[in-house]
């Protein structure tokens, strides 16, 4: 992590988007909910983390934050909610007949009733729980406490709340779940889409109650599903072509959302040498083909000038302040 931040500083990258948890593991250590990552003593097994060595302690996180701050790097953690599309691992599926969860499955290892059971159209459970159940009031009490702690720990006003790839889970785990469906109807919601709106509006209401001015980032799917989150920042990552990306950018900015574009710059998809023009079998004219890293312009879409205005930034002033402070500290140490 430290080496990564050194490389970021050398290449003038100033935002570290930290996808700190995933369904396969919950390494983030919460002081309020320690069993989410560490050993469960009464049940004698780990809850969300792979091993006791594979966790981020609070001290580890503070070290990352301090190291980043001195290099002018903003750390934006992402905690995926309410769920994400399931990943399927053939070995596990062939043995159990149940698919494994995506980004949110590890949340429920130590929090009872946090995640909904998921059913197919025949009424049988066919995947592990992977999406938070908004019909349980206790779950919002948990989320309020969890994010209050996380916001105070990370300190920054930006936080990523996920929200991508939940369509299949909404069907399987909300509308096909008889208990969730019953409670949903009792709350006055006719379908999973209305329940999803309730989830996001309630969660963001809790965040705003704790601290005004938090910049809440969500993946583009939240907005694509017409969820009413008026103050959210849209994070665009999908699109198999530049035309698709431009269309998405035009839509989310027209709705008034500040927007982050990542579609063009997935560094894990890079290729080298003679195959530079081919990524995942796509020809050079594809989204991440030859030159597209450098040609991709976040403002190159049909829209008004207001849609394309970049928000003011304090980055340069922040970096100057940090460098002056470092210089002063070095003088003081002589």
Number of C-alpha atoms within 10 A of each C-alpha: 11 11 8 11 20 15 12 18 17 10 9 12 15 18 15 15 13 13 14 16 22 22 22 18 23 26 24 24 22 19 13 11 15 15 19 25 28 26 17 15 9 6 8 8 11 18 24 29 26 15 15 12 10 14 20 20 17 14 10 13 15 14 14 16 19 12 16 23 16 15 21 24 22 17 21 21 21 19 23 25 23 25 29 25 18 23 14 14 12 12 10 12 14 10 9 11 13 16 21 21 24 24 27 27 26 25 29 21 20 18 15 10 15 25 25 24 25 25 22 15 12 8 12 13 19 19 23 19 30 31 31 27 25 24 23 16 10 14 18 19 12 15 17 20 16 15 19 16 16 19 18 12 14 16 13 16 14 19 24 22 21 25 21 21 19 20 17 14 28 27 18 23 28 30 23 22 21 15 14 20 20 14 15 21 13 11 11 10 17 13 15 20 18 14 24 23 18 16 20 20 16 15 21 18 12 18 21 14 12 16 12 9 12 17 17 19 22 25 23 24 20 23 22 12 12 12 18 14 17 11 15 22 24 25 25 20 19 16 15 14 14 20 12 13 24 18 14 20 28 19 18 20 19 16 11 15 19 21 23 17 19 13 20 24 16 11 9 6 11 17 16 9 6 7 14 15 20 20 18 11 10 13 15 16 14 18 24 29 22 19 14 17 16 10 10 17 13 17 16 14 18 14 16 11 9 10 21 19 11 12 8 6 8 8 13 10 11 15 17 12 14 16 15 12 13 14 12 11 11 10 9 8 7 5
